[in-house]
Amino acid sequence: MKKEKSIIREMLKLNEVEVNGSKPWDIQVPNEKFFQCILSDGVLGLGESYMDGWWDCDDLEEFKYKVLKAELKHKISHLKLLVSVIKSKITNLQNKIGIAKDVS
């Protein structure tokens, strides 16, 4: 979880948005599941995690403007693809459990 948190924090920080910062457009994140949700589901995860109360923001309009201006939607999509490729390269998909599922 720490890696996901760091990635999201850095992406937002580049666009003048901080996690648990003091500016009205900074997001307040009481639920750590938020970070994994964003990396897993991108913009859809952002909306769903907001509806679930995993984060909040005093000035949603300014936050939305900064996120749209930065095209974070595309950056997160590329990042998700990169993470998937890296995981597939370092994880042996032909483990005993995977083989057993294929055989049965």
MOPAC internal coordinates of N, CA, C and O (Angstrom, degrees):
PM7 1SCF
backbone

  N    0.0000 0     0.00 0     0.00 0    0    0    0
  C    1.4616 1     0.00 0     0.00 0    1    0    0
  C    1.5267 1   110.79 1     0.00 0    2    1    0
  O    1.2310 1   120.53 1   148.63 1    3    2    1
  N    1.3078 1   116.60 1   -31.37 1    3    2    1
  C    1.4581 1   120.31 1  -176.62 1    5    3    2
  C    1.5258 1   111.73 1   -61.85 1    6    5    3
  O    1.2310 1   120.67 1   141.73 1    7    6    5
  N    1.3431 1   116.32 1   -38.27 1    7    6    5
  C    1.4562 1   121.08 1  -179.60 1    9    7    6
  C    1.5327 1   110.98 1   -66.91 1   10    9    7
  O    1.2310 1   120.37 1   136.68 1   11   10    9
  N    1.3282 1   116.90 1   -43.32 1   11   10    9
  C    1.4607 1   121.17 1   178.75 1   13   11   10
  C    1.5246 1   110.44 1   -61.33 1   14   13   11
  O    1.2310 1   121.28 1   136.84 1   15   14   13
  N    1.3291 1   115.15 1   -43.16 1   15   14   13
  C    1.4678 1   120.93 1  -179.66 1   17   15   14
  C    1.5280 1   109.95 1   -61.31 1   18   17   15
  O    1.2310 1   120.61 1   135.56 1   19   18   17
  N    1.3005 1   116.44 1   -44.44 1   19   18   17
  C    1.4640 1   121.27 1  -179.36 1   21   19   18
  C    1.5242 1   111.62 1   -63.82 1   22   21   19
  O    1.2310 1   120.41 1   137.53 1   23   22   21
  N    1.3250 1   116.81 1   -42.47 1   23   22   21
  C    1.4696 1   121.63 1  -179.81 1   25   23   22
  C    1.5244 1   110.45 1   -62.23 1   26   25   23
  O    1.2310 1   120.27 1   130.45 1   27   26   25
  N    1.3171 1   117.08 1   -49.55 1   27   26   25
  C    1.4680 1   120.94 1  -178.53 1   29   27   26
  C    1.5228 1   110.58 1   -64.77 1   30   29   27
  O    1.2310 1   120.07 1   136.00 1   31   30   29
  N    1.3211 1   117.48 1   -44.00 1   31   30   29
  C    1.4753 1   121.27 1   178.50 1   33   31   30
  C    1.5295 1   110.86 1   -56.16 1   34   33   31
  O    1.2310 1   120.30 1   133.52 1   35   34   33
  N    1.3254 1   117.03 1   -46.48 1   35   34   33
  C    1.4616 1   120.65 1  -178.38 1   37   35   34
  C    1.5289 1   111.73 1   -66.26 1   38   37   35
  O    1.2310 1   120.39 1   138.75 1   39   38   37
  N    1.3253 1   116.85 1   -41.25 1   39   38   37
  C    1.4697 1   120.00 1   178.92 1   41   39   38
  C    1.5209 1   110.73 1   -61.56 1   42   41   39
  O    1.2310 1   120.33 1   136.38 1   43   42   41
  N    1.3227 1   116.98 1   -43.62 1   43   42   41
  C    1.4604 1   120.74 1  -179.91 1   45   43   42
  C    1.5256 1   111.59 1   -69.83 1   46   45   43
  O    1.2310 1   121.04 1   139.71 1   47   46   45
  N    1.3191 1   115.61 1   -40.29 1   47   46   45
  C    1.4611 1   120.61 1  -177.69 1   49   47   46
  C    1.5268 1   111.80 1   -60.95 1   50   49   47
  O    1.2310 1   120.46 1   144.56 1   51   50   49
  N    1.3221 1   116.74 1   -35.44 1   51   50   49
  C    1.4621 1   121.09 1   177.55 1   53   51   50
  C    1.5293 1   111.93 1   -61.47 1   54   53   51
  O    1.2310 1   120.97 1   159.90 1   55   54   53
  N    1.3258 1   115.75 1   -20.10 1   55   54   53
  C    1.4608 1   121.50 1  -177.51 1   57   55   54
  C    1.5216 1   111.92 1  -114.34 1   58   57   55
  O    1.2310 1   121.15 1  -152.82 1   59   58   57
  N    1.3252 1   115.41 1    27.18 1   59   58   57
  C    1.4614 1   123.20 1   173.81 1   61   59   58
  C    1.5248 1   113.74 1    64.65 1   62   61   59
  O    1.2310 1   120.80 1  -152.62 1   63   62   61
  N    1.3213 1   116.08 1    27.38 1   63   62   61
  C    1.4604 1   121.41 1   175.88 1   65   63   62
  C    1.5222 1   106.61 1  -119.84 1   66   65   63
  O    1.2310 1   120.98 1   -49.58 1   67   66   65
  N    1.3253 1   115.72 1   130.42 1   67   66   65
  C    1.4580 1   119.72 1   178.68 1   69   67   66
  C    1.5215 1   110.45 1  -116.72 1   70   69   67
  O    1.2310 1   121.49 1   -29.99 1   71   70   69
  N    1.3062 1   114.75 1   150.01 1   71   70   69
  C    1.4603 1   120.69 1   174.50 1   73   71   70
  C    1.5229 1   107.23 1   -83.10 1   74   73   71
  O    1.2310 1   120.85 1   -54.77 1   75   74   73
  N    1.3209 1   115.97 1   125.23 1   75   74   73
  C    1.4614 1   124.22 1  -178.08 1   77   75   74
  C    1.5332 1   112.46 1    60.14 1   78   77   75
  O    1.2310 1   121.00 1  -147.57 1   79   78   77
  N    1.3417 1   115.69 1    32.43 1   79   78   77
  C    1.4578 1   120.88 1   177.23 1   81   79   78
  C    1.5162 1   111.55 1   -84.72 1   82   81   79
  O    1.2310 1   121.11 1     4.56 1   83   82   81
  N    1.3346 1   115.47 1  -175.44 1   83   82   81
  C    1.4671 1   120.18 1  -174.30 1   85   83   82
  C    1.5304 1   114.19 1  -104.40 1   86   85   83
  O    1.2310 1   119.88 1   171.08 1   87   86   85
  N    1.3292 1   117.84 1    -8.92 1   87   86   85
  C    1.4646 1   119.87 1   179.46 1   89   87   86
  C    1.5319 1   109.96 1   -76.66 1   90   89   87
  O    1.2310 1   120.27 1   -28.38 1   91   90   89
  N    1.3254 1   117.09 1   151.62 1   91   90   89
  C    1.4763 1   119.46 1  -177.53 1   93   91   90
  C    1.5307 1   113.54 1   -58.46 1   94   93   91
  O    1.2310 1   119.61 1   150.49 1   95   94   93
  N    1.3354 1   118.34 1   -29.51 1   95   94   93
  C    1.4643 1   121.18 1  -178.66 1   97   95   94
  C    1.5301 1   112.97 1   -91.08 1   98   97   95
  O    1.2310 1   120.05 1   179.10 1   99   98   97
  N    1.3293 1   117.52 1    -0.90 1   99   98   97
  C    1.4649 1   120.45 1   175.07 1  101   99   98
  C    1.5213 1   108.84 1   -73.21 1  102  101   99
  O    1.2310 1   121.08 1   -31.89 1  103  102  101
  N    1.3219 1   115.54 1   148.11 1  103  102  101
  C    1.4581 1   118.88 1   179.95 1  105  103  102
  C    1.5249 1   110.00 1   -95.51 1  106  105  103
  O    1.2310 1   121.53 1   -34.53 1  107  106  105
  N    1.3095 1   114.69 1   145.47 1  107  106  105
  C    1.4598 1   123.01 1   177.39 1  109  107  106
  C    1.5330 1   106.40 1  -107.08 1  110  109  107
  O    1.2310 1   120.77 1   -58.10 1  111  110  109
  N    1.3086 1   116.14 1   121.90 1  111  110  109
  C    1.4683 1   120.53 1  -173.71 1  113  111  110
  C    1.5286 1   110.76 1  -118.36 1  114  113  111
  O    1.2310 1   120.15 1   -82.03 1  115  114  113
  N    1.3441 1   117.33 1    97.97 1  115  114  113
  C    1.4610 1   119.90 1   177.42 1  117  115  114
  C    1.5329 1   113.29 1   -84.02 1  118  117  115
  O    1.2310 1   120.08 1   165.45 1  119  118  117
  N    1.3360 1   117.45 1   -14.55 1  119  118  117
  C    1.4607 1   120.72 1  -176.85 1  121  119  118
  C    1.5319 1   109.76 1  -118.82 1  122  121  119
  O    1.2310 1   120.69 1   -63.77 1  123  122  121
  N    1.3145 1   116.29 1   116.23 1  123  122  121
  C    1.4673 1   122.51 1  -176.89 1  125  123  122
  C    1.5360 1   112.66 1   -65.02 1  126  125  123
  O    1.2310 1   119.49 1   162.21 1  127  126  125
  N    1.3334 1   118.58 1   -17.79 1  127  126  125
  C    1.4624 1   121.62 1   178.25 1  129  127  126
  C    1.5331 1   111.23 1   -63.28 1  130  129  127
  O    1.2310 1   120.72 1   159.75 1  131  130  129
  N    1.3180 1   116.23 1   -20.25 1  131  130  129
  C    1.4665 1   122.96 1   179.94 1  133  131  130
  C    1.5329 1   111.46 1   -52.11 1  134  133  131
  O    1.2310 1   120.19 1   135.39 1  135  134  133
  N    1.3189 1   117.24 1   -44.61 1  135  134  133
  C    1.4612 1   120.88 1  -173.48 1  137  135  134
  C    1.5243 1   112.24 1   -65.92 1  138  137  135
  O    1.2310 1   120.07 1   135.67 1  139  138  137
  N    1.3032 1   117.47 1   -44.33 1  139  138  137
  C    1.4591 1   120.91 1   177.44 1  141  139  138
  C    1.5232 1   110.37 1   -66.58 1  142  141  139
  O    1.2310 1   120.35 1   142.04 1  143  142  141
  N    1.3137 1   116.94 1   -37.96 1  143  142  141
  C    1.4590 1   121.65 1   179.61 1  145  143  142
  C    1.5256 1   111.21 1   -60.39 1  146  145  143
  O    1.2310 1   120.36 1   137.90 1  147  146  145
  N    1.3169 1   116.91 1   -42.10 1  147  146  145
  C    1.4619 1   121.03 1   179.99 1  149  147  146
  C    1.5129 1   110.77 1   -65.66 1  150  149  147
  O    1.2310 1   120.24 1   135.39 1  151  150  149
  N    1.3224 1   117.15 1   -44.61 1  151  150  149
  C    1.4648 1   119.49 1   179.64 1  153  151  150
  C    1.5206 1   112.12 1   -68.38 1  154  153  151
  O    1.2310 1   120.23 1   148.49 1  155  154  153
  N    1.3153 1   117.16 1   -31.51 1  155  154  153
  C    1.4588 1   120.27 1  -179.84 1  157  155  154
  C    1.5225 1   112.64 1   -78.43 1  158  157  155
  O    1.2310 1   120.56 1   137.30 1  159  158  157
  N    1.3350 1   116.53 1   -42.70 1  159  158  157
  C    1.4637 1   120.15 1  -170.08 1  161  159  158
  C    1.5236 1   115.03 1  -118.61 1  162  161  159
  O    1.2310 1   120.03 1  -177.75 1  163  162  161
  N    1.3316 1   117.56 1     2.25 1  163  162  161
  C    1.4611 1   120.76 1   176.06 1  165  163  162
  C    1.5208 1   113.12 1    60.55 1  166  165  163
  O    1.2310 1   121.15 1    44.46 1  167  166  165
  N    1.3233 1   115.40 1  -135.54 1  167  166  165
  C    1.4629 1   121.64 1  -175.95 1  169  167  166
  C    1.5270 1   111.11 1   -64.81 1  170  169  167
  O    1.2310 1   120.21 1   143.90 1  171  170  169
  N    1.3174 1   117.20 1   -36.10 1  171  170  169
  C    1.4645 1   120.16 1   176.96 1  173  171  170
  C    1.5317 1   109.78 1   -61.43 1  174  173  171
  O    1.2310 1   120.74 1   137.73 1  175  174  173
  N    1.3192 1   116.18 1   -42.27 1  175  174  173
  C    1.4646 1   121.06 1   177.03 1  177  175  174
  C    1.5134 1   112.39 1   -63.81 1  178  177  175
  O    1.2310 1   120.85 1   145.35 1  179  178  177
  N    1.3281 1   115.98 1   -34.65 1  179  178  177
  C    1.4634 1   120.42 1   177.27 1  181  179  178
  C    1.5258 1   109.96 1   -61.10 1  182  181  179
  O    1.2310 1   120.55 1   132.67 1  183  182  181
  N    1.3207 1   116.55 1   -47.33 1  183  182  181
  C    1.4625 1   121.02 1   179.65 1  185  183  182
  C    1.5138 1   113.08 1   -67.34 1  186  185  183
  O    1.2310 1   120.79 1   135.86 1  187  186  185
  N    1.3239 1   116.10 1   -44.14 1  187  186  185
  C    1.4590 1   119.57 1  -179.21 1  189  187  186
  C    1.5284 1   111.74 1   -65.91 1  190  189  187
  O    1.2310 1   120.76 1   139.83 1  191  190  189
  N    1.3378 1   116.16 1   -40.17 1  191  190  189
  C    1.4649 1   118.64 1  -179.98 1  193  191  190
  C    1.5276 1   111.15 1   -68.42 1  194  193  191
  O    1.2310 1   120.42 1   150.54 1  195  194  193
  N    1.3346 1   116.80 1   -29.46 1  195  194  193
  C    1.4641 1   120.00 1   175.08 1  197  195  194
  C    1.5292 1   109.65 1   -67.00 1  198  197  195
  O    1.2310 1   120.87 1   133.97 1  199  198  197
  N    1.3229 1   115.94 1   -46.03 1  199  198  197
  C    1.4649 1   120.26 1  -179.76 1  201  199  198
  C    1.5411 1   111.54 1   -63.77 1  202  201  199
  O    1.2310 1   120.75 1   150.22 1  203  202  201
  N    1.3326 1   116.17 1   -29.78 1  203  202  201
  C    1.4591 1   120.60 1   178.75 1  205  203  202
  C    1.5283 1   112.50 1   -82.14 1  206  205  203
  O    1.2310 1   120.14 1   176.15 1  207  206  205
  N    1.3416 1   117.34 1    -3.85 1  207  206  205
  C    1.4544 1   121.33 1   178.52 1  209  207  206
  C    1.5203 1   114.03 1    80.90 1  210  209  207
  O    1.2310 1   120.30 1  -159.25 1  211  210  209
  N    1.3372 1   117.04 1    20.75 1  211  210  209
  C    1.4624 1   120.65 1  -178.33 1  213  211  210
  C    1.5205 1   111.83 1   -80.79 1  214  213  211
  O    1.2310 1   120.03 1   165.21 1  215  214  213
  N    1.3276 1   117.54 1   -14.79 1  215  214  213
  C    1.4602 1   121.74 1   175.09 1  217  215  214
  C    1.5175 1   108.52 1  -156.39 1  218  217  215
  O    1.2310 1   121.18 1   -17.22 1  219  218  217
  N    1.3345 1   115.34 1   162.78 1  219  218  217
  C    1.4570 1   121.18 1   178.54 1  221  219  218
  C    1.5251 1   108.59 1  -149.88 1  222  221  219
  O    1.2310 1   121.36 1   -11.89 1  223  222  221
  N    1.3175 1   115.01 1   168.11 1  223  222  221
  C    1.4597 1   120.71 1  -178.20 1  225  223  222
  C    1.5292 1   107.83 1  -156.50 1  226  225  223
  O    1.2310 1   120.47 1   -43.74 1  227  226  225
  N    1.3267 1   116.70 1   136.26 1  227  226  225
  C    1.4672 1   120.39 1   179.98 1  229  227  226
  C    1.5250 1   112.11 1   -70.90 1  230  229  227
  O    1.2310 1   120.18 1   143.71 1  231  230  229
  N    1.3383 1   117.26 1   -36.29 1  231  230  229
  C    1.4655 1   121.45 1  -177.99 1  233  231  230
  C    1.5319 1   109.03 1  -120.21 1  234  233  231
  O    1.2310 1   121.24 1  -100.61 1  235  234  233
  N    1.3354 1   115.24 1    79.39 1  235  234  233
  C    1.4613 1   120.26 1  -177.58 1  237  235  234
  C    1.5250 1   112.66 1   -61.74 1  238  237  235
  O    1.2310 1   120.25 1   144.56 1  239  238  237
  N    1.3131 1   117.12 1   -35.44 1  239  238  237
  C    1.4724 1   120.22 1  -179.86 1  241  239  238
  C    1.5245 1   111.61 1   -61.69 1  242  241  239
  O    1.2310 1   120.40 1   134.07 1  243  242  241
  N    1.3131 1   116.84 1   -45.93 1  243  242  241
  C    1.4719 1   120.36 1   179.87 1  245  243  242
  C    1.5311 1   110.09 1   -68.76 1  246  245  243
  O    1.2310 1   120.14 1   140.17 1  247  246  245
  N    1.3274 1   117.34 1   -39.83 1  247  246  245
  C    1.4599 1   120.54 1   176.51 1  249  247  246
  C    1.5291 1   109.72 1   -58.97 1  250  249  247
  O    1.2310 1   120.99 1   131.92 1  251  250  249
  N    1.3391 1   115.72 1   -48.08 1  251  250  249
  C    1.4631 1   120.54 1  -179.27 1  253  251  250
  C    1.5281 1   110.84 1   -61.18 1  254  253  251
  O    1.2310 1   120.39 1   138.24 1  255  254  253
  N    1.3270 1   116.86 1   -41.76 1  255  254  253
  C    1.4650 1   121.39 1   178.15 1  257  255  254
  C    1.5340 1   110.38 1   -59.16 1  258  257  255
  O    1.2310 1   120.37 1   133.59 1  259  258  257
  N    1.3205 1   116.90 1   -46.41 1  259  258  257
  C    1.4673 1   120.93 1  -178.22 1  261  259  258
  C    1.5294 1   111.25 1   -65.44 1  262  261  259
  O    1.2310 1   120.36 1   140.09 1  263  262  261
  N    1.3139 1   116.93 1   -39.91 1  263  262  261
  C    1.4651 1   121.02 1   179.54 1  265  263  262
  C    1.5244 1   110.17 1   -67.94 1  266  265  263
  O    1.2310 1   119.97 1   135.29 1  267  266  265
  N    1.3297 1   117.66 1   -44.71 1  267  266  265
  C    1.4617 1   120.60 1   179.46 1  269  267  266
  C    1.5215 1   111.39 1   -65.86 1  270  269  267
  O    1.2310 1   120.36 1   138.24 1  271  270  269
  N    1.3177 1   116.92 1   -41.76 1  271  270  269
  C    1.4586 1   121.65 1   179.79 1  273  271  270
  C    1.5279 1   110.96 1   -61.43 1  274  273  271
  O    1.2310 1   120.61 1   143.00 1  275  274  273
  N    1.2969 1   116.44 1   -37.00 1  275  274  273
  C    1.4617 1   121.51 1  -177.34 1  277  275  274
  C    1.5293 1   112.66 1   -82.15 1  278  277  275
  O    1.2310 1   120.34 1   171.84 1  279  278  277
  N    1.3273 1   116.95 1    -8.16 1  279  278  277
  C    1.4641 1   122.62 1  -177.63 1  281  279  278
  C    1.5317 1   111.47 1    55.04 1  282  281  279
  O    1.2310 1   121.04 1  -137.35 1  283  282  281
  N    1.3204 1   115.63 1    42.65 1  283  282  281
  C    1.4641 1   120.22 1  -179.80 1  285  283  282
  C    1.5202 1   111.75 1   -61.57 1  286  285  283
  O    1.2310 1   120.76 1   152.84 1  287  286  285
  N    1.3279 1   116.16 1   -27.16 1  287  286  285
  C    1.4656 1   119.54 1   178.88 1  289  287  286
  C    1.5296 1   110.27 1   -55.33 1  290  289  287
  O    1.2310 1   120.62 1   134.52 1  291  290  289
  N    1.3293 1   116.43 1   -45.48 1  291  290  289
  C    1.4611 1   120.55 1  -178.69 1  293  291  290
  C    1.5222 1   111.39 1   -72.86 1  294  293  291
  O    1.2310 1   120.18 1   142.30 1  295  294  293
  N    1.3068 1   117.26 1   -37.70 1  295  294  293
  C    1.4622 1   120.69 1   179.85 1  297  295  294
  C    1.5228 1   110.64 1   -64.91 1  298  297  295
  O    1.2310 1   120.23 1   139.08 1  299  298  297
  N    1.3240 1   117.17 1   -40.92 1  299  298  297
  C    1.4574 1   120.50 1   179.55 1  301  299  298
  C    1.5205 1   110.09 1   -67.60 1  302  301  299
  O    1.2310 1   119.84 1   141.20 1  303  302  301
  N    1.3416 1   117.90 1   -38.80 1  303  302  301
  C    1.4658 1   120.79 1   178.07 1  305  303  302
  C    1.5190 1   110.74 1   -61.33 1  306  305  303
  O    1.2310 1   120.22 1   135.02 1  307  306  305
  N    1.3353 1   117.19 1   -44.98 1  307  306  305
  C    1.4611 1   120.77 1   178.64 1  309  307  306
  C    1.5230 1   110.70 1   -65.60 1  310  309  307
  O    1.2310 1   120.59 1   141.58 1  311  310  309
  N    1.3061 1   116.48 1   -38.42 1  311  310  309
  C    1.4532 1   121.19 1   179.79 1  313  311  310
  C    1.5286 1   110.73 1   -65.42 1  314  313  311
  O    1.2310 1   120.24 1   138.91 1  315  314  313
  N    1.3307 1   117.14 1   -41.09 1  315  314  313
  C    1.4569 1   121.07 1   178.05 1  317  315  314
  C    1.5226 1   110.57 1   -60.96 1  318  317  315
  O    1.2310 1   120.30 1   138.11 1  319  318  317
  N    1.3300 1   117.04 1   -41.89 1  319  318  317
  C    1.4561 1   121.41 1   178.85 1  321  319  318
  C    1.5263 1   110.35 1   -64.09 1  322  321  319
  O    1.2310 1   120.52 1   135.18 1  323  322  321
  N    1.3169 1   116.61 1   -44.82 1  323  322  321
  C    1.4572 1   121.38 1   179.54 1  325  323  322
  C    1.5258 1   111.05 1   -61.28 1  326  325  323
  O    1.2310 1   120.38 1   135.41 1  327  326  325
  N    1.3212 1   116.89 1   -44.59 1  327  326  325
  C    1.4684 1   120.78 1   179.10 1  329  327  326
  C    1.5245 1   110.09 1   -61.72 1  330  329  327
  O    1.2310 1   119.72 1   139.17 1  331  330  329
  N    1.3266 1   118.14 1   -40.83 1  331  330  329
  C    1.4691 1   121.49 1   179.27 1  333  331  330
  C    1.5205 1   111.24 1   -63.41 1  334  333  331
  O    1.2310 1   120.44 1   136.57 1  335  334  333
  N    1.3256 1   116.76 1   -43.43 1  335  334  333
  C    1.4655 1   120.88 1   179.19 1  337  335  334
  C    1.5249 1   110.63 1   -63.07 1  338  337  335
  O    1.2310 1   120.62 1   134.61 1  339  338  337
  N    1.3285 1   116.42 1   -45.39 1  339  338  337
  C    1.4650 1   120.18 1   179.95 1  341  339  338
  C    1.5289 1   110.76 1   -62.60 1  342  341  339
  O    1.2310 1   120.35 1   135.83 1  343  342  341
  N    1.3308 1   116.94 1   -44.17 1  343  342  341
  C    1.4612 1   119.91 1   178.86 1  345  343  342
  C    1.5239 1   111.22 1   -60.60 1  346  345  343
  O    1.2310 1   120.32 1   138.26 1  347  346  345
  N    1.3284 1   116.99 1   -41.74 1  347  346  345
  C    1.4599 1   119.74 1  -179.06 1  349  347  346
  C    1.5211 1   111.46 1   -67.55 1  350  349  347
  O    1.2310 1   120.12 1   149.12 1  351  350  349
  N    1.3230 1   117.38 1   -30.88 1  351  350  349
  C    1.4648 1   121.04 1   179.68 1  353  351  350
  C    1.5256 1   112.04 1   -73.43 1  354  353  351
  O    1.2310 1   120.30 1   144.97 1  355  354  353
  N    1.3281 1   117.04 1   -35.03 1  355  354  353
  C    1.4679 1   118.93 1  -175.86 1  357  355  354
  C    1.5247 1   113.37 1   -97.38 1  358  357  355
  O    1.2310 1   120.27 1   170.67 1  359  358  357
  N    1.3193 1   117.09 1    -9.33 1  359  358  357
  C    1.4600 1   121.02 1   179.82 1  361  359  358
  C    1.5144 1   108.91 1  -104.80 1  362  361  359
  O    1.2310 1   120.74 1   -51.52 1  363  362  361
  N    1.3128 1   116.20 1   128.48 1  363  362  361
  C    1.4520 1   120.46 1   177.15 1  365  363  362
  C    1.5231 1   108.03 1   -79.75 1  366  365  363
  O    1.2310 1   120.60 1   -74.17 1  367  366  365
  N    1.3260 1   116.45 1   105.83 1  367  366  365
  C    1.4549 1   120.36 1  -177.84 1  369  367  366
  C    1.5246 1   111.98 1   -74.40 1  370  369  367
  O    1.2310 1   120.20 1   165.76 1  371  370  369
  N    1.3198 1   117.22 1   -14.24 1  371  370  369
  C    1.4634 1   121.02 1   179.35 1  373  371  370
  C    1.5253 1   111.03 1   -96.44 1  374  373  371
  O    1.2310 1   121.10 1  -128.44 1  375  374  373
  N    1.3229 1   115.49 1    51.56 1  375  374  373
  C    1.4573 1   119.03 1   176.68 1  377  375  374
  C    1.5338 1   109.40 1   -84.48 1  378  377  375
  O    1.2310 1   119.94 1    -6.09 1  379  378  377
  N    1.3298 1   117.72 1   173.91 1  379  378  377
  C    1.4585 1   122.08 1  -175.92 1  381  379  378
  C    1.5301 1   111.97 1   -59.52 1  382  381  379
  O    1.2310 1   119.83 1   140.97 1  383  382  381
  N    1.3130 1   117.93 1   -39.03 1  383  382  381
  C    1.4565 1   121.05 1  -178.95 1  385  383  382
  C    1.5335 1   110.01 1   -66.75 1  386  385  383
  O    1.2310 1   121.08 1   134.52 1  387  386  385
  N    1.3318 1   115.55 1   -45.48 1  387  386  385
  C    1.4733 1   119.99 1  -179.92 1  389  387  386
  C    1.5107 1   111.84 1   -62.97 1  390  389  387
  O    1.2310 1   120.43 1   139.39 1  391  390  389
  N    1.3310 1   116.79 1   -40.61 1  391  390  389
  C    1.4623 1   121.04 1   179.23 1  393  391  390
  C    1.5207 1   109.72 1   -66.12 1  394  393  391
  O    1.2310 1   120.54 1   137.83 1  395  394  393
  N    1.3186 1   116.57 1   -42.17 1  395  394  393
  C    1.4707 1   120.68 1   179.90 1  397  395  394
  C    1.5282 1   111.07 1   -60.64 1  398  397  395
  O    1.2310 1   120.49 1   140.99 1  399  398  397
  N    1.3371 1   116.66 1   -39.01 1  399  398  397
  C    1.4661 1   120.27 1   178.33 1  401  399  398
  C    1.5210 1   111.05 1   -66.15 1  402  401  399
  O    1.2310 1   120.56 1   141.36 1  403  402  401
  N    1.3360 1   116.54 1   -38.64 1  403  402  401
  C    1.4652 1   120.77 1  -179.46 1  405  403  402
  C    1.5226 1   111.78 1   -68.24 1  406  405  403
  O    1.2310 1   120.24 1   144.55 1  407  406  405
  N    1.3271 1   117.15 1   -35.45 1  407  406  405
  C    1.4553 1   122.13 1  -176.46 1  409  407  406
  C    1.5165 1   111.62 1   -75.52 1  410  409  407
  O    1.2310 1   120.32 1   143.22 1  411  410  409
  N    1.3303 1   116.99 1   -36.78 1  411  410  409
  C    1.4670 1   119.42 1  -175.69 1  413  411  410
  C    1.4898 1   113.33 1   -79.24 1  414  413  411
  O    1.2310 1   120.10 1   180.00 1  415  414  413

